[in-house]
């Protein structure tokens, strides 16, 4: 999973966060973003994540990938 909610939401005590699952293949969509050589995200697959389901932080995406995801989210949500 990749968390997509804002830092303010992530750092709050809210039980629900926003995110998307990691895909093991290119979604073949302009709103898909390569996270690394193995994984992709689709900004059309947003979901709510219950905080207790998240056991540990495995990795962080770099600033360039974060920006690509931000751009794709803005396009997907017409922001």
Wavefront OBJ file of the C-alpha trace (Angstrom):
o trace
v 0.000 0.000 0.000
v 1.023 3.560 -0.624
v -0.408 6.194 1.708
v -1.847 9.133 -0.203
v -3.492 11.162 2.542
v -1.847 14.366 3.692
v 0.791 14.457 6.418
v -1.740 16.202 8.663
v -4.181 13.319 8.285
v -1.443 10.682 8.577
v -0.058 12.247 11.762
v -3.480 12.708 13.356
v -5.323 10.127 15.408
v -7.904 9.579 12.680
v -8.587 5.859 12.250
v -8.943 6.024 8.445
v -6.310 7.082 5.904
v -6.299 7.267 2.105
v -4.098 5.094 -0.047
v -3.765 2.794 -3.016
v -2.379 -0.678 -3.457
v 0.894 -1.465 -5.183
v 0.442 -3.190 -8.528
v 2.939 -5.692 -9.898
v 2.313 -4.588 -13.486
v 1.879 -1.400 -15.464
v -1.846 -0.492 -15.390
v -1.514 0.766 -18.993
v -3.181 4.021 -18.025
v -1.982 7.609 -18.167
v -2.864 7.891 -14.459
v -0.524 5.042 -13.497
v 2.848 5.834 -11.927
v 5.909 3.602 -11.703
v 7.060 3.464 -8.079
v 10.221 1.548 -8.942
v 11.305 -1.135 -11.420
v 8.809 -3.656 -9.965
v 5.749 -1.758 -8.744
v 3.156 0.683 -10.014
v 0.224 2.562 -8.545
v -2.949 3.632 -10.274
v -4.398 6.868 -8.965
v -7.835 5.608 -9.990
v -7.687 2.891 -7.293
v -8.078 5.016 -4.175
v -9.203 3.277 -1.010
v -9.650 3.928 2.682
v -7.124 2.240 4.947
v -7.891 1.455 8.564
v -4.870 2.563 10.584
v -4.691 -0.621 12.743
v -4.306 -2.661 9.524
v -0.974 -0.955 8.855
v 1.666 -2.862 10.788
v 4.920 -1.188 9.729
v 6.489 1.202 7.260
v 8.388 -0.816 4.688
v 9.809 1.952 2.507
v 9.291 5.500 1.297
v 8.931 6.684 -2.260
v 11.370 9.358 -3.351
v 10.435 12.981 -4.027
v 10.291 12.517 -7.812
v 7.825 9.616 -7.555
v 5.791 11.551 -4.966
v 5.506 14.441 -7.405
v 4.430 12.112 -10.240
v 1.768 10.591 -7.989
v 0.602 14.087 -6.953
v 0.271 15.147 -10.599
v -1.645 11.976 -11.482
v -3.965 12.419 -8.473
v -4.681 16.024 -9.416
v -5.538 14.884 -12.939
v -7.685 11.976 -11.737
v -9.607 14.169 -9.299
v -9.670 17.302 -11.503
v -7.971 19.413 -8.811
l 1 2 3 4 5 6 7 8 9 10 11 12 13 14 15 16 17 18 19 20 21 22 23 24 25 26 27 28 29 30 31 32 33 34 35 36 37 38 39 40 41 42 43 44 45 46 47 48 49 50 51 52 53 54 55 56 57 58 59 60 61 62 63 64 65 66 67 68 69 70 71 72 73 74 75 76 77 78 79
